[in-house]
């Protein structure tokens, strides 16, 4: 049977029978029934194609850099009724209509006057400095005018337009927002994200999709995907491997196996034999080493006794030979 025709490719010159993949896929979808992690499959020209979301866990130790978005875009939030105090009306051109006949230009914003409350605490000087700083920050964002009843300074609560402006300049990874000015950061270890891929995509393609999703500037060659098992076993996916099919073949439970994104130069593979000893405490590992050392010493003594016995036999045979005889 030709594997390239009746099998599903999981790596370079590595194929799995289509029936085996479909059996694991059925178990996978039953485990995630009712969730968006269920996978779909179809056949094109006799080739089985599986597609859907793949969970990838962050395992980075070094910071990554996000691309700058909207860096040169000037955002002008539309004027809102919540951004103006009572006593100030806007006409169609956006300039205030003076009721007392005073003329104002369209380019200059309304003047800002702040009236302090009647009662001042003892440390009024410090409060005035704080109010002046907060007023200077808010006045750069919103236009305010004085009403007839007097204007008190705004609180620290931002208007909806300001909140939209801030969200537009932030990136979201795992629900955490980061300002574009602080685009260098390290994702939380063990946090999860997902990407939509198919079984035809190899490891570099999956890495590129993940980096493009979060606008990460780092090169895909700087990272690698690892299959990390609960036992401690860690296997690095080769560039010719197909991550989605390999994930399906490992089973659906992420408590047993997860796909981690790690640095290509910092990640380390751990074989199954070594992984069996990783979770033991140091005293237990020391006892293992002691027992192995004792077993090694016993084997050395056994070999020495054997070769000592053989040497004695050879010397005895040599002593039985008559003088002057030579060995042919």
C-alpha positions in Angstrom: 0.0 0.0 0.0 1.3 3.4 -0.9 1.4 5.6 2.2 1.5 8.8 0.1 -1.8 7.9 -1.5 -3.7 6.3 1.4 -2.1 8.0 4.4 -1.9 11.4 6.1 1.5 13.1 6.2 2.7 14.1 9.6 6.4 14.8 8.8 9.1 14.3 6.2 8.5 10.8 4.7 6.2 10.0 7.6 2.6 9.0 7.1 -0.3 7.6 9.2 -3.2 5.6 7.9 -6.2 7.7 7.1 -8.5 5.4 9.2 -6.2 5.9 12.3 -6.4 9.7 11.9 -10.1 9.6 11.6 -10.5 7.5 14.7 -8.3 9.9 16.7 -10.2 12.8 15.2 -13.5 11.4 16.3 -12.3 11.0 19.9 -10.9 14.6 19.7 -14.2 16.1 18.7 -16.2 14.1 21.2 -13.9 15.5 24.0 -14.5 19.1 22.8 -18.2 18.6 21.9 -20.0 21.9 22.0 -16.8 24.0 22.0 -15.0 25.9 19.3 -12.0 23.6 19.4 -13.8 20.9 17.4 -12.0 20.2 14.1 -13.5 19.7 10.7 -12.3 17.5 8.0 -12.8 17.1 4.3 -11.2 15.3 1.3 -9.7 16.9 -1.7 -8.5 14.7 -4.5 -8.2 11.8 -2.1 -6.2 13.8 0.5 -7.7 14.2 4.0 -7.5 17.8 5.2 -8.3 18.6 8.9 -8.8 22.3 9.9 -9.7 24.2 13.0 -8.3 26.0 16.1 -5.1 24.8 17.7 -4.3 25.8 21.3 -0.7 27.0 21.7 0.7 27.8 25.2 3.3 30.6 25.7 6.6 29.3 27.0 8.9 32.2 26.2 11.7 33.4 28.5 12.8 36.5 26.6 10.7 39.5 25.7 9.1 39.9 22.3 8.4 43.1 20.3 5.1 44.1 18.9 4.7 46.0 15.7 3.7 49.7 16.0 0.2 50.3 14.8 -1.5 53.6 14.0 1.7 55.4 14.9 1.3 58.2 12.4 -2.5 58.2 12.4 -4.1 61.3 14.0 -7.3 60.3 15.7 -10.0 63.0 16.1 -12.8 61.8 18.2 -16.1 63.4 17.2 -17.6 65.9 19.6 -20.0 64.4 22.1 -22.6 65.9 24.3 -20.9 64.3 27.3 -17.7 66.2 26.5 -19.3 69.6 27.0 -20.6 71.3 30.1 -24.0 72.9 30.2 -24.1 76.5 28.8 -22.1 75.7 25.7 -23.8 74.9 22.4 -22.2 74.0 19.1 -23.4 75.1 15.7 -22.9 73.2 12.5 -19.3 74.4 12.1 -18.3 73.3 15.7 -17.9 76.9 17.1 -19.8 78.1 20.2 -22.7 80.4 19.8 -22.3 83.4 22.0 -25.5 84.7 23.5 -24.0 88.1 24.5 -22.9 89.0 20.9 -19.2 88.2 21.4 -17.5 86.9 18.2 -15.2 83.9 18.4 -13.0 82.4 15.6 -13.4 78.8 14.5 -9.8 77.9 14.9 -9.3 78.9 18.6 -11.0 76.6 21.1 -13.1 77.9 23.9 -11.2 79.3 26.9 -11.0 77.1 30.0 -11.6 78.6 33.4 -11.7 76.6 36.6 -13.3 77.9 39.7 -12.3 76.4 43.0 -14.8 75.3 45.6 -15.7 77.8 48.4 -14.2 75.7 51.2 -10.5 75.0 51.0 -8.6 72.5 53.2 -5.5 73.5 55.1 -3.2 72.0 52.4 -4.9 74.0 49.7 -1.6 74.8 48.0 -0.8 71.1 47.3 -4.3 70.4 46.0 -4.1 73.4 43.7 -0.8 72.0 42.2 -2.4 68.6 41.7 -5.5 70.1 40.1 -3.4 72.2 37.8 -1.5 69.1 36.6 -4.7 67.1 36.1 -6.4 70.0 34.3 -3.5 70.4 31.9 -3.7 66.7 31.0 -7.5 66.7 30.5 -7.6 70.0 28.6 -5.3 68.5 25.9 -8.0 65.8 25.3 -11.3 67.6 25.7 -12.6 71.1 25.1 -14.3 72.6 28.0 -16.1 75.9 28.7 -17.4 77.6 31.8 -21.1 77.6 32.5 -23.0 80.2 34.4 -23.0 78.1 37.5 -19.2 77.7 37.5 -17.2 74.7 36.5 -15.6 72.2 38.9 -12.6 70.2 37.7 -13.3 66.9 36.0 -12.6 63.6 37.8 -10.2 61.0 36.5 -12.9 59.1 34.7 -12.3 59.2 30.9 -14.9 59.9 28.4 -16.1 57.1 26.0 -14.2 58.7 23.1 -11.0 58.7 25.1 -11.5 55.1 26.1 -12.0 54.1 22.4 -8.8 56.1 21.5 -6.8 54.2 24.1 -8.1 50.8 23.1 -7.3 51.6 19.5 -3.6 52.0 20.4 -3.3 48.9 22.5 -2.8 45.2 21.7 -4.5 42.4 23.5 -2.8 39.1 24.4 -4.7 36.8 26.7 -7.0 39.6 27.7 -4.1 41.9 28.9 -3.8 45.2 27.1 -0.5 46.8 26.4 0.1 50.3 25.2 2.0 50.6 21.9 4.6 52.7 23.6 5.6 49.7 25.8 5.4 47.2 23.0 8.3 45.0 24.4 7.0 42.5 26.9 7.1 38.8 27.9 3.8 36.9 27.7 2.8 35.1 30.9 4.3 31.6 31.0 1.6 28.9 30.5 -1.0 31.3 29.2 -2.9 30.0 26.1 -3.8 31.4 22.7 -5.1 29.7 19.6 -4.7 29.9 15.8 -6.8 28.6 13.0 -4.7 26.3 10.8 -5.1 23.1 8.7 -3.3 19.8 8.5 -1.4 20.8 5.4 0.5 23.5 7.2 4.0 22.8 8.5 5.7 24.2 11.6 7.1 27.4 10.0 3.7 28.3 8.5 2.0 27.8 11.9 4.6 30.0 13.6 4.1 32.7 10.9 0.3 32.7 11.5 0.7 33.0 15.2 3.2 35.9 14.9 1.0 37.7 12.4 -2.0 37.4 14.7 -0.4 39.5 17.4 1.7 41.7 15.1 5.0 40.3 16.5 8.1 41.7 14.8 10.4 38.8 15.7 11.4 36.3 13.0 9.6 32.9 13.0 13.1 31.4 12.9 13.6 32.6 16.5 10.9 30.3 17.8 10.0 26.6 17.8 7.0 24.5 18.8 7.3 21.7 21.4 5.1 18.9 22.5 5.3 19.0 26.2 3.8 16.0 28.2 2.8 15.9 31.8 5.5 13.3 32.5 8.1 16.0 31.5 8.9 14.6 28.1 9.5 17.4 25.6 9.8 16.9 21.9 10.7 19.6 19.4 8.6 19.7 16.2 10.7 19.7 13.1 10.3 22.2 10.3 8.8 19.5 8.1 6.2 18.3 10.8 2.5 19.0 10.6 1.5 20.3 14.1 -2.3 19.9 13.8 -2.2 16.2 12.9 0.5 15.5 15.6 -1.7 17.2 18.1 -4.7 15.1 17.2 -2.6 11.9 17.5 -1.5 12.9 21.0 -5.1 12.9 22.2 -7.5 15.8 23.1 -6.7 16.2 26.8 -4.3 19.1 27.4 -3.6 17.8 30.9 -1.5 15.1 29.2 0.1 17.0 26.3 0.3 20.6 25.2 1.8 22.5 22.4 4.2 25.2 23.6 5.9 28.1 21.8 9.5 28.5 23.0 12.7 30.0 21.8 14.6 27.9 19.3 17.9 28.3 21.1 16.6 28.0 24.7 14.2 25.1 24.3 15.6 21.7 25.3 14.3 18.3 24.3 13.8 15.7 27.1 13.5 12.1 26.2 11.0 9.7 27.8 13.7 7.9 29.8 15.1 11.1 31.2 11.6 12.5 31.9 10.8 9.6 34.3 13.4 11.0 36.8 12.6 14.7 36.5 9.8 14.9 39.1 11.7 13.0 41.8 13.1 14.9 44.8 16.9 15.4 45.0 17.4 12.9 47.9 15.6 10.3 45.8 17.8 11.0 42.8 20.9 10.9 45.0 19.9 7.4 46.2 19.5 6.4 42.5 23.0 7.6 41.8 24.4 5.7 44.8 22.7 2.5 43.8 24.0 2.9 40.2 27.5 3.5 41.5 27.3 0.4 43.6 26.1 -1.7 40.7 28.9 -0.3 38.5 31.5 -1.2 41.2 30.1 -4.8 41.3 30.4 -5.1 37.6 33.9 -3.8 37.6 34.9 -6.3 40.3 33.3 -9.1 38.4 35.3 -8.3 35.2 38.5 -8.0 37.2 38.0 -11.5 38.7 37.2 -13.0 35.4 40.3 -11.6 33.6 42.5 -12.5 36.6 41.3 -16.1 36.4 42.0 -16.1 32.6 45.5 -14.7 33.2 46.3 -17.4 35.7 45.2 -20.2 33.3 47.3 -18.7 30.5 50.4 -18.4 32.8 49.9 -22.0 34.0 49.8 -23.3 30.4 52.9 -21.3 29.5 54.7 -22.9 32.5 53.9 -26.4 31.3 55.7 -25.9 28.0 59.2 -27.6 27.7 62.2 -25.2 27.5 63.3 -24.2 24.1 59.9 -24.9 22.4 58.4 -22.1 20.4 54.8 -21.4 19.6 53.9 -21.5 16.0 
